[in-house]
Amino acid sequence: MAFSEVVGSLNSTKKLINLLRGWPNTSLLPNHLLDRASHNALSNKAVAFSGMLYGPDAGDTRLRKNVASWLTNFYQPPKPIPLERITITGGASQNLACLLQVFTDPVYTRNVWIVSPSYMLAFRIFDDSGFHRKLRAVPEDDEGIDIDFLKKEIRRSEDRARADGNNEPQMKPDRPWGKVYRHVIYAVPTFSNPSFKTMTLRRREELVRVAREYDALIITDDVYDFLQWPSSLKAQTLSLDKAVLPRVVDVDRYLDGGAERDGADGFGNAASNGSFSKICGPGLRTGWVEGTEKLAYGVSQTGSSRSGGAPSQLTATFVAETLESGELQRYVLETLQPAYGSRYRTMIAAINKELIPLGVRLPQMDRDVVGGYFIWLTLPPPLKGTVVAQRAKDEENLVVAQGEIFEVPGDTEHAHFENDLRVCFAWEQEEKLAEGIERLARVIRSMQNDKGGNDQTMQHATGEGAKDFW
Ligand SMILES: Cc1ncc(COP(=O)(O)O)c(C=O)c1O
């Protein structure tokens, strides 16, 4: 069953509360903006016909231009972002696949390093590109990525490749618009799904240096960056129009001469996948990727984009309209940030009241700015996430995600999340968020009171029934 198709307990008299689903609540979808934008686009023949026909490989030019200036305003990089750094995509997931198609070779590319716990729906995208035996988990620490672990392991991987004589791409031809990287590193550095953490600037810079040293492409899903608010429960200003940190792709542009430094090939070592899914609606399937001009051009040359142009051409014209009028930017600042911030504060207040006294811990609670869709909870030992999630469903008709689903398949030794849960504050009605946490607290309390019952509950969770809410 897909993650999104969760049903609750069939026997419960309580109404389902779903804190697993990572979708925007329908009240937060800006259908009024899209209504106007689509009408404007479709009633102007020049815009409508270009949107409804095959388009440029790099995507709708107006959207590229608008995205470039919007990102420049938000991230404030040392130099403005030109449209040549932007290619329009079918969203972050679709473009992850395109990046792998153009820039990797399943034999020559040694490993895909995945900061873990990780966005679980990316795993199959890596599998599809031939990497299912090459996925490696990189654990996080309090700064967001355990960089020493990565350095040590990537060096080992290089030594092995050299010993094996793995010196050139095997499956991919040499193409002027592309290159094949030796490694891929995948991360969600800001307001991560699922870990809720933000990678520090120091770690972002170290990561870029490691990538340059080992010829790695860092692919980041920067899909939550705009959804941010002050962490203080009493903050006066509830919307923030500038990013807290540069993205990894910004760091790669400014650090030590950027991609144009002496000896570099100009492709750079970072690609930022942006998406309109979380701020406009996932059904749009529209996003963008930013990288060096060479990288952005290279990904626009993916076979499926060369055949008819970038995906989501028509919806791109609608989104371009909302950005050009400034309405989408205002919607993010004036509606989404306050609304998600309020949901977050409701959930955190309930966590502080109900779960912290039971010994549940949260990561990085000293940040000034938080954001995203999710909160990561570490249970007090010896409670297991799988058991708690199963009992929450059976006893409380509450659905939460157990940490283990975010483990990198085949590499769980250094990044194992059996004591963790992820809860989402974006989907459920806001009124139900506190009740969801209260139900979770009841389960935890009852397990803690269940003297000597841990062995029994462990067995219960590893049975077949534990899987059916995926
Ligand atoms: C980290 C991350 N990447 C990608 C996506 C999906 O993005 P898109 O809808 O643009 O493919 C999500 C959605 O949950 C996500 O959390």
The ligand as a Tripos MOL2 file, in Angstrom:
@<TRIPOS>MOLECULE
LIG
   16    16     1     0     0
SMALL
NO_CHARGES

@<TRIPOS>ATOM
      1 C1         12.3780   15.6940    0.6730 C.3       1 LIG1
      2 C2         11.3350   15.6430   -0.3590 C.ar      1 LIG1
      3 N1         11.7000   15.5840   -1.6410 N.ar      1 LIG1
      4 C3         10.7630   15.5400   -2.6140 C.ar      1 LIG1
      5 C4          9.4200   15.5390   -2.3340 C.ar      1 LIG1
      6 C5          8.4360   15.4510   -3.4560 C.3       1 LIG1
      7 O1          8.5530   16.6030   -4.2400 O.3       1 LIG1
      8 P1          7.8020   16.6990   -5.6290 P.3       1 LIG1
      9 O2          6.3390   16.6440   -5.3630 O.co2     1 LIG1
     10 O3          8.2570   18.0200   -6.1790 O.co2     1 LIG1
     11 O4          8.2700   15.5680   -6.4660 O.co2     1 LIG1
     12 C6          9.0050   15.5670   -1.0040 C.ar      1 LIG1
     13 C7          7.5700   15.4910   -0.6560 C.2       1 LIG1
     14 O5          7.2020   14.9930    0.3740 O.2       1 LIG1
     15 C8          9.9860   15.6350   -0.0030 C.ar      1 LIG1
     16 O6          9.6510   15.6600    1.2870 O.3       1 LIG1
@<TRIPOS>BOND
     1     1     2 1
     2     2     3 ar
     3     2    15 ar
     4     3     4 ar
     5     4     5 ar
     6     5     6 1
     7     5    12 ar
     8     6     7 1
     9     7     8 1
    10     8     9 2
    11     8    10 1
    12     8    11 1
    13    12    13 1
    14    12    15 ar
    15    13    14 2
    16    15    16 1
@<TRIPOS>SUBSTRUCTURE
     1 LIG1         1 GROUP 0 **** ****
